[in-house]
Amino acid sequence: MIQLFLLTILGPGLLLAYPLVLFLYFPPLAFVPAAIFMWLRFRLRKGTSNPPKTIWIGAATVVWTLYGIYETKMYFWSQKVIAPIRLDLGFIAPVLYFLTITGIISYFKIKRNIRSLEKK
């Protein structure tokens, strides 16, 4: 009930925060996207003799790993203080979303280019 109330007051911008709330309560889950991007990067490099440019996928891997470490540290910090206010997520969330979307688009773009080269 309170989520519906907050959604009507804060608008759809609150929906963008919901995925990060999961990482606030379970920080090790932030390493799952990092592992997925790492797997995608190695999967692309394995199939070709000339490794494609996977800079965005690598950047997403590094940033998600750093975020996992940072969020784990912040989780233990929030247990020690009375009222932890996390304004840092307003800066971190757009970077994570941008790199995640860019990494996914980059993966499919590279995959499409590899397929077109194999057909020739």
N, C-alpha and C positions, 0 to 999 in steps of 0.2 A: 504494500500500500504506500509506504513512504517513497519507494522508487518511482512509482507512478506520479506521485505528487512532485518529486524533484524533477522528473522528466518534463512535466508540464511547465514548471517554473523556469528551469534552466535551458530547456529546449533540446534539440537534437545533438548539441555539442556534448552533452553528458554521455551520449552513446559512444563517443570516441574514447571516453575515459574508462568504460567498463572492462575492456581487455586488460588494461594495466592494473586494475583493482585486483585481479586474480594474482598478479605477480607481487602485489603488496603483502598478501597473506601467505603466499607460497613462493618465496623468492627463487628456489631452485628450478621452478618451471620456466624461468627466463632463459635457461640454458637450452631448452627444447628448440626454440626457433634458431638459436646459434648452431645447434647440431644439425638441424634440417638444412640450413644454408651451407654448412660445411660439406654435408653429404652431396648436395646439388653441385657444389663447386668441383668436388673430386669426381663426380659422375660425368661432368662435362669434359674434364681434362683426360679422363681415362679413355674415352671413345675416339679421340682424335690424335693424329701424329703431331699436329701443330695446335698447341693449346689455345683456345679462344681467349679473348680479353674478358676476364671475369672479375673486373675491378669492383663492380657494384655488389656482386654476390659476396666477394671477399670483405668488402666494407660492411655489409650487413652482418656477416659472421662476427667480425671483430667488435662492432658496436653492440650487438646482442650479448656477446660474451662479457664485455666490459659492463654492460648494464646489469647482467646477472650478478657479477661480483659486487657492484655498487649497491644493488638492491638488497643483497644478502647483508652487507654491512649496515645499511640503513634499517633493515628489519631488526637487527640486534640493538641498534641505537634507539629505535622507537620503543623498545621494551624498557629502556632506562629512564625515559623522560615522561612527564605527566601528560602533556598534550602535544604530540608531534604534529606539526603542520608542515605538509610537504608541498611547498611551492615549486620545488625543483621539477616536479613532474610536468608542469606547464611548459618547460623548456625541453625536457627529455622526450616527451610523447611525440611532438611533431617530427623530431629527428628519427625516432624509431619507426614511425609510420612511413615517413618519406623513404628511408632506406629499405624497409620491408617491401613496399610497393615497387620501388625501383629495382630491387634485387629480383623480385618475381618477374617483372616485365623483362628484365635483362636475361633471365634464364630462358624464358620462352622465345625471346628474340634470337639468342645464340643457338638454341635448339633448332629453330626454324632455318637458320643459316646453315647449320651443319647438314640438315636433311637436304637442302637445296644443293649443297656442294656434293653430297653423295650421289645425287641423281645425275649429275653431269658427268 
